[in-house]
Each structure stands twice: as structure tokens, then as C-alpha cells.
């Protein structure tokens, strides 16, 4: 086995997937090679665990759980993890955050985007820096962005913009190049790819897998992303979750992994 990714939970169900599997808006992937198994995100609730059981997968002995960022559709399933699970994430993951709208200079909270999680039950490894996991995996740590875009606000009295500073990705170093696994891509696909290249010293991108945050992107943004990916020439593009049909329309070679699917690299 080289690299295998099993889609435990995604917005949609894969073609031919078992009828008992659940689809939810969110993402949860089991990422494995010969020596290391990583649960990447947990979706919005315990559905990922139910699906894992239905797929005959035991999650009790994974090497680590990696949480891409603090939105509820990626870490809402944490309470269903076994106590003492090893969780790797950014230290800002638990901050209270909301979608918001500003009108006539007044900012109003619309929807809560974070969730209440008791992280004290787990072996937490908070880090802003890259962290090796096993032989071939790296947690990216914090992804630098020159002009970050706000995707909401933090809780509290001030409407402090939230640029999802806590977002990180999982990197797999293969003989064919990097496989980059994203939760939502809030920090921007180009920024994510460049950061992964910088910290590994590997320029070749073999595959991009996960959410690319393109479902509501402007045509100009999509054109820039498409042009960047054409320059990088990844062999495989697997965009799901928040990539959206609109985003995939601009990336003709892309596939859309869904609940129950198995990817091999």
C-alpha cells in the first residue's frame, strides 16, 4: 500500500456506496500508508464514526487525528473520538467564530461557525509550526498569507475579522511528489501549495485532495486558481466539500470524491 484515502464523510454519497452510509455537509478522511494512519477532520457530528463502522474500519488505533481548522463541519465530530486520542491542530482552533454581515457600518452575527468541544479529554498537540507525523506525513502548521481574506468574525464585543489563521493541511511526501490534503482551502490554494513546497523543499505536486473553497468564488478568482494549477501541473485533482460544482466547472480534469469512496496514490 502506498497512500490510501478513504472518504468517511463528505457532502454527498459516492456512486455505488452502501445505502447505510450517511452524507453530511463536512469532511472526514482516513489517510493511510504502510506505517501511519491519520484521521483528517471529523465532519459536523458522529456520522463519520458510524460510516467507519459500516465500512469495517476501526478508528481506535489511528496514529493521530489532524484537525484542519475550527469550523463545526470539520471538528464537530471530535466528541465521538475515544478519550486520550492524539489530536494535532493550531492553538486557535477553539476560538468562537461566526459568519457575519456588515450593513451601514454595523456588523451582525448571522450563524455560529465554531462548536463547543471539550479538548481536555484528548492528548492535544497545539502547534503553529510544521510537524512531522510518522515517516512521510507533515502537518503544515500555520499558512502565511500576505493579504488574508476574512470569512467571518470572532466572538466577543469587537467584530474582529476571522481569516482562518488556524487552518493547516496534511502533506504526504511520495516518490511522485507532494500529495496535499486540504479541509477547506480558506487560506487560498496557491498560498497553501507554496507553503507546502517551502517547508518540504519539494516543488513537484502530485495531487491535491479535499475542499478548495471555490463554490462561491468569483470568475476572476477561479481563473487565477486554474492558471496557477496549470502551472503546477498536478497529476490528480480531487476537489470535494466546499469546492462545489461551480468550482469544478472551471477545473475540467477534477474529480469529486464522496462518502464511501477510496482513493489510491
C-alpha positions in Angstrom: 0.0 0.0 0.0 1.4 3.4 -1.0 -1.1 6.1 0.0 -4.8 5.3 0.5 -7.5 7.9 1.4 -10.9 6.6 2.5 -13.7 9.2 2.4 -15.6 8.6 5.7 -17.8 11.7 5.3 -18.5 14.3 2.6 -21.4 16.4 1.5 -22.5 13.7 -1.0 -22.6 9.9 -1.2 -20.3 8.1 -3.7 -21.8 6.2 -6.7 -22.4 2.7 -5.6 -21.8 3.5 -1.9 -23.5 1.4 0.8 -27.0 2.7 1.4 -26.3 2.8 5.2 -23.6 5.4 4.8 -24.5 9.0 5.7 -23.6 12.1 3.8 -23.3 15.4 5.7 -22.0 18.9 4.8 -18.5 18.5 6.0 -15.4 16.4 5.6 -13.7 13.4 7.2 -10.9 11.3 5.6 -8.9 8.4 6.8 -5.4 8.8 5.3 -3.0 5.8 5.4 0.3 4.5 4.2 2.2 1.4 5.2 3.1 2.6 8.6 0.9 5.6 9.6 -2.9 6.2 9.7 -4.3 9.6 10.2 -7.9 10.7 10.7 -8.2 14.1 8.9 -11.1 16.1 10.2 -14.3 14.6 11.8 -17.2 16.3 10.0 -20.0 18.0 11.9 -21.1 15.2 14.1 -20.7 11.5 14.8 -21.7 10.4 11.3 -18.0 9.8 10.4 -17.8 7.2 13.1 -21.0 5.5 12.1 -19.8 5.4 8.5 -16.4 4.0 9.6 -18.1 1.1 11.4 -20.3 0.5 8.3 -17.1 0.4 6.2 -15.5 -2.1 8.6 -12.9 0.5 9.8 -11.6 0.6 13.3 -10.6 4.2 14.2 -9.4 3.4 17.8 -5.8 2.9 16.8 -5.1 5.7 14.3 -1.7 7.3 14.7 -3.1 10.8 15.1 -6.2 12.9 14.4 -5.5 16.1 12.4 -8.0 19.0 12.5 -7.7 21.3 9.6 -9.4 24.3 11.3 -12.1 25.2 13.8 -15.3 25.3 11.7 -18.0 23.0 13.0 -18.2 21.0 9.8 -14.6 19.8 10.3 -14.3 19.4 14.1 -17.9 18.9 15.2 -17.3 15.1 15.4 -14.5 15.4 17.9 -16.7 14.4 20.9 -17.2 11.0 19.3 -13.4 10.3 19.3 -12.1 7.9 22.0 -10.7 9.6 25.1 -7.0 10.2 25.0 -6.9 10.4 21.2 -3.8 12.3 19.9 -5.1 15.4 18.2 -2.8 17.8 16.2 -4.1 21.3 15.4 -3.5 25.0 15.6 -3.8 26.6 19.0 -6.6 29.0 17.8 -8.9 26.1 16.8 -11.3 26.5 19.7 -12.0 30.3 19.2 -15.6 31.2 19.0 -16.5 32.4 15.5 -19.4 33.5 13.4 -20.5 34.2 9.8 -21.4 37.9 9.8 -22.8 40.7 7.7 -22.0 44.4 7.8 -24.6 47.0 6.8 -24.3 50.8 7.3 -21.2 50.2 9.4 -22.9 47.8 11.7 -21.7 44.2 11.8 -24.2 41.5 12.8 -23.6 37.8 13.6 -25.5 35.5 11.3 -24.5 32.0 12.1 -22.1 30.3 14.5 -19.3 28.6 12.7 -17.5 27.1 15.7 -18.6 24.4 18.1 -18.2 23.6 21.8 -15.6 20.9 22.2 -14.0 19.6 25.5 -10.5 19.2 24.2 -9.3 18.3 27.8 -10.3 14.7 27.1 -7.6 14.3 24.5 -3.8 14.4 24.1 -3.6 17.8 22.4 -0.6 18.9 20.3 -1.2 22.6 19.5 1.3 24.0 17.1 1.7 26.9 14.6 4.8 25.2 13.2 5.1 22.3 10.7 5.1 18.9 12.5 6.3 15.5 11.1 3.8 12.7 11.6 5.4 9.3 11.0 7.8 8.8 8.2 6.1 10.5 5.2 3.4 12.9 6.6 3.8 16.5 7.7 1.2 18.8 9.4 1.7 22.1 7.6 1.2 24.4 10.6 0.2 28.0 10.0 0.0 29.0 6.4 1.2 32.6 5.7 -0.9 34.9 3.6 0.1 38.4 2.5 -3.4 39.8 2.3 -5.7 37.3 4.1 -9.5 37.4 3.4 -11.9 37.5 6.3 -14.5 34.7 6.3 -16.4 35.9 9.4 -15.7 37.3 12.8 -14.6 36.1 16.2 -17.0 36.1 19.2 -16.7 38.8 21.8 -17.5 42.5 21.9 -15.4 43.6 18.9 -16.1 42.4 15.4 -12.6 41.1 14.9 -12.3 39.7 11.4 -11.5 35.9 11.2 -9.2 35.0 8.3 -9.0 31.3 9.5 -5.4 31.7 10.7 -5.8 28.3 12.3 -6.1 26.4 9.0 -3.5 23.9 8.1 -3.2 21.0 5.7 -1.8 17.5 5.7 1.2 16.8 3.4 2.2 13.4 2.2 5.7 13.1 0.6 5.6 10.5 -2.1 8.2 9.5 -4.7 6.0 11.2 -7.3 5.7 14.5 -5.4 3.6 16.0 -2.7 0.0 15.0 -2.0 -1.6 17.9 -0.3 -4.8 17.2 1.7 -7.0 20.3 2.5 -10.0 20.8 4.7 -11.5 23.9 3.1 -8.7 25.9 1.4 -9.7 29.1 3.2 -6.1 30.4 3.0 -6.1 30.0 -0.7 -4.9 27.1 -2.9 -1.9 29.0 -4.2 -0.8 30.0 -0.7 -1.2 26.5 0.5 0.8 24.9 -2.3 3.6 27.4 -2.0 3.8 26.9 1.8 4.0 23.1 1.4 6.7 23.5 -1.2 8.7 25.8 1.0 8.6 23.6 4.1 9.4 20.4 2.3 11.8 21.6 -0.3 9.8 19.6 -2.9 8.4 21.5 -5.8 6.5 18.7 -7.6 2.8 18.5 -6.7 1.4 15.0 -7.4 -2.1 15.5 -6.1 -4.4 17.9 -4.3 -7.3 16.4 -2.4 -10.1 18.0 -0.3 -12.0 21.2 -0.1 -10.8 24.1 -2.3 -13.4 26.7 -1.2 -14.4 27.6 -4.7 -18.2 27.1 -4.7 -18.9 30.9 -4.4 -15.7 32.2 -5.9 -15.7 35.0 -8.5 -14.8 34.2 -12.1 -11.6 36.1 -11.7 -10.6 34.1 -8.6 -11.4 30.9 -10.4 -9.4 31.9 -13.4 -6.4 32.7 -11.2 -6.7 29.3 -9.5 -7.0 27.5 -12.8 -4.0 29.3 -14.2 -1.9 28.5 -11.1 -2.8 24.8 -11.2 -2.0 24.7 -14.9 1.5 26.0 -14.0 1.9 23.4 -11.2 0.6 20.5 -13.3 -0.6 18.2 -10.6 -1.4 14.7 -11.9 -4.6 14.4 -9.8 -7.1 17.0 -8.6 -9.7 15.6 -6.2 -12.0 18.5 -5.1 -14.9 17.9 -2.8 -16.8 19.5 0.0 -16.6 23.3 -0.5 -15.1 23.1 -3.9 -18.6 23.0 -5.3 -20.0 22.3 -8.8 -19.2 25.9 -9.7 -15.5 25.4 -8.8 -15.2 22.1 -10.5 -16.7 23.6 -13.7 -13.6 25.7 -14.0 -11.2 22.8 -13.4 -12.2 20.2 -16.1 -9.8 17.5 -15.0 -11.0 17.5 -11.4 -12.8 14.5 -9.8 -15.2 14.8 -6.8 -14.6 12.2 -4.1 -17.7 11.5 -2.0 -18.7 9.5 1.1 -17.6 5.8 0.8 -15.0 6.4 -2.0 -11.5 5.1 -1.8 -8.6 7.0 -3.4 -5.2 5.5 -4.1 -2.0 7.3 -5.0 
